[in-house]
Amino acid sequence: MLVLLHLFALFLLVSLGFYVFVANPRNRAHQTFAAFISFLALWTIKDLIFWNFQIENASADWWASASFIIALLMQCALVVFAWVFPENLRTPRRKAAVLFAPCLVLIPAAVLGLLWRAVGFDDNKFIIDLAPLAYGFVGYVYFVFGYGTFVLYKKYLQYRGTQKGQQIGAILWAVAITGVLKTLANIALPFFGIYALLPYSTIFVLPGVLIYAYAISNFKLFSLQTALDQFRLFPIAYKIALSIASVAIVSFIIFQIPIVWWAFRDGMTFEAWRRYLVFSVISALVPNLLLVLLIVRTISRPLQRLTVAAVQVTNGEYGTEVDLRRSNDEIGLLAESFNEMSRKMADDIEQLRQLNEQLIRTEKLAAMGTLSAGVAHEVNNPLAAISSLIQMMQSKNDLNSETQERLKLISTQIGRITQVTRDMMDFARVRPAAKSLVDVNNVIETSLRLASFDKSFQRLHLKKEYAENLPRVFAD
């Protein structure tokens, strides 16, 4: 039962550390959490080996040495985390050098076995006789632990009332729970000679570690929306890790267990080892080929399709899309973004083409307007001269009525031509936008008069109904 608990704790710790680290590998808080989990995983492996597979009369010095060193390294990771979280700050090197300087003495002392006089089993009962230096070591460990907790508490007071403050508060709870349980199992009860909970000390840190991971990742980690987002986006790193773990477990069950049973059924002889090594190498080819196939299917083929589509877009085939069958990883998200970009690029280019055609038409109209203005100016000069001559002739009193009528008709037509040319010049004149009060009826009448010279417009039957006393509008 104990070995299963240790294996469960180890699997949970590794999975949790991997999940948090991969979520943001460049973030220092995630890095220090991964380091803390690594030390805790080493602690679990140490206890797994010692409490489940330790030979009764074998030396337990390695276990005691590893316990002291890993306990110290975990507190160092906690302090570094307290320095960098939540601002993602750099580790203060001078402060770290001063605080961690005693480690240069205490860690070699633990390696050399100077912290205990005796450790091991006596009549199936675990005993450990600590040296005076061990109490100094434990005191320093708790000093580092207390300093890290103090730094976190100061930041909690600084960010209280914000999400960062809530995260730090949750971490403080995790640190407190872990500290109380570890102190109870590893310090308080063993001080009174009670070692019953010592093998389970690894299990006691799991609640605090879960809160720890939850706090530094995201407070919405366990919300429904975030769970749906995580389901929709399954990172490639997780796919590869899950594939490797699945293939490793399946290959171990299908290949390794039968090979070990077949090779060593007659004892651990040289021939047995030879059979085991040869067939282990052969059996390793199958899972390795499966892993290569999975990686090619997950990464290589989608990237190849994306590359081909990108080359097509570069060659002018705008609107090209990649079909990855709704892959829910980073490559799938990249493909969706690429497809959206390609569609928008095709739409933008089509809009630019239409705008270019419209610009060409506008330039043609502007050229025609300039030409019309020039023609109107050239026509107005002789018309003005003719109009002056007509007025001079009309001023004579010796003209008969028929001649007067003809001159009046000529003057009317000259005025009509002058009005048309004036309208053309007003239409073609380039002016800055300037709003003023205008008569809508007058604008419509002028526009219709100018358009009435078009033959196609003349074929239309137009009925004009102007509203009387229409208010003037502010327009250009």
BELJO-V207150 format. One record per residue. SS is DSSP state (H for helix, E for strand, - for the rest). OMEGA is omega as a letter, one per 30 degrees, with the letter a starting at -180 (* if undefined). Layout:
ss: <SS & SS>
omega: <OMEGA & OMEGA>
This chain:
ss: <- & H & H & H & H & H & H & H & H & H & H & H & H & H & H & H & H & H & H & H & H & H & H & - & - & - & - & H & H & H & H & H & H & H & H & H & H & H & H & H & H & H & H & H & H & H & H & H & H & H & H & H & H & - & - & - & - & - & - & - & H & H & H & H & H & H & H & H & H & H & H & H & H & H & H & H & H & H & H & H & H & H & H & H & - & - & - & - & - & - & - & - & H & H & H & H & H & H & H & - & - & - & H & H & H & H & H & H & H & H & H & - & - & - & - & E & E & E & E & E & E & E & - & - & E & E & E & E & E & E & - & H & H & H & H & H & H & H & H & H & H & H & H & H & H & H & H & H & H & H & H & H & H & H & H & H & H & H & H & - & - & - & H & H & H & H & H & H & H & H & H & H & H & H & H & H & H & H & H & H & H & H & H & H & H & H & H & H & H & H & H & - & - & - & - & - & - & H & H & H & H & H & H & H & - & H & H & H & H & H & H & H & H & H & H & H & H & - & - & - & - & - & - & H & H & H & H & H & H & H & H & H & - & - & - & H & H & H & H & H & H & H & H & H & H & H & H & H & H & H & H & H & H & H & H & H & H & H & H & H & H & H & H & - & - & - & - & - & - & H & H & H & H & H & H & H & H & H & H & H & H & H & H & H & H & H & H & H & H & H & H & H & H & H & H & H & H & H & H & H & H & H & H & H & H & H & H & H & H & H & H & H & H & H & - & - & - & - & - & - & - & - & - & - & - & - & - & - & - & H & H & H & H & H & H & H & H & H & H & H & H & H & H & H & H & H & H & H & H & H & H & H & H & H & H & H & H & H & H & H & H & H & H & H & H & H & H & H & H & H & H & H & H & H & H & H & H & H & H & H & H & H & H & H & H & H & H & H & H & H & H & H & H & H & - & - & - & - & - & - & H & H & H & H & H & H & H & H & H & H & H & H & H & H & H & H & H & H & H & H & H & H & H & H & H & H & H & H & - & - & - & - & - & - & - & E & E & E & - & H & H & H & H & H & H & H & H & H & H & H & H & - & - & - & H & H & H & H & - & - & - & - & - & - & - & - & - & - & - & - & - & - & E & E & E & ->
omega: <a & a & l & l & l & l & l & l & a & l & a & a & a & l & a & l & l & a & a & a & a & l & l & a & a & a & a & l & l & l & a & l & l & l & l & l & l & l & l & l & l & l & a & l & l & l & l & a & a & a & a & a & a & l & a & a & a & a & l & a & a & a & l & l & l & a & l & a & a & l & l & a & l & l & l & l & l & a & l & l & l & l & a & a & g & a & a & a & l & l & l & a & a & l & l & a & l & a & a & a & l & l & l & l & a & a & l & l & l & l & a & l & a & a & a & l & a & l & a & a & l & a & l & l & a & l & l & a & a & l & a & a & a & l & l & l & a & l & l & l & a & l & l & l & l & l & l & l & l & l & l & a & l & l & l & l & a & a & a & a & l & l & l & l & l & l & l & l & l & l & l & l & l & l & a & l & a & a & a & a & l & l & l & a & a & a & a & a & l & l & l & l & l & a & a & a & a & l & a & a & l & a & a & a & a & l & l & l & l & l & l & a & l & a & a & a & a & l & l & a & a & l & a & a & a & l & l & l & l & l & a & a & l & a & l & l & l & l & a & l & l & l & l & l & a & a & l & a & a & a & l & a & a & a & a & a & l & a & l & a & a & a & a & a & l & a & a & l & l & l & l & l & l & l & a & a & a & a & l & l & l & a & l & a & a & l & l & l & l & l & l & l & l & a & l & a & a & a & a & a & l & l & l & l & l & l & l & l & l & l & l & l & l & l & l & l & a & a & l & a & a & l & l & l & l & l & a & l & a & l & l & l & l & l & l & l & l & l & l & l & a & l & l & l & l & l & a & l & l & l & l & l & l & l & l & l & l & l & l & l & l & l & l & l & l & l & l & l & l & l & l & l & l & l & a & l & l & l & a & a & l & l & l & l & l & a & l & l & l & l & l & l & a & a & l & a & a & l & l & a & a & l & l & a & a & l & l & l & l & l & l & a & l & l & l & l & l & l & l & l & l & l & l & l & l & a & a & a & l & a & l & a & l & a & l & l & a & l & a & l & a & l & l & a & l & l & l & l & l & a & a & l & l & a & l & l & a & l & a & l & a & l & a & l & a & l & l & l & l & a & l & a & l & a & l & *>
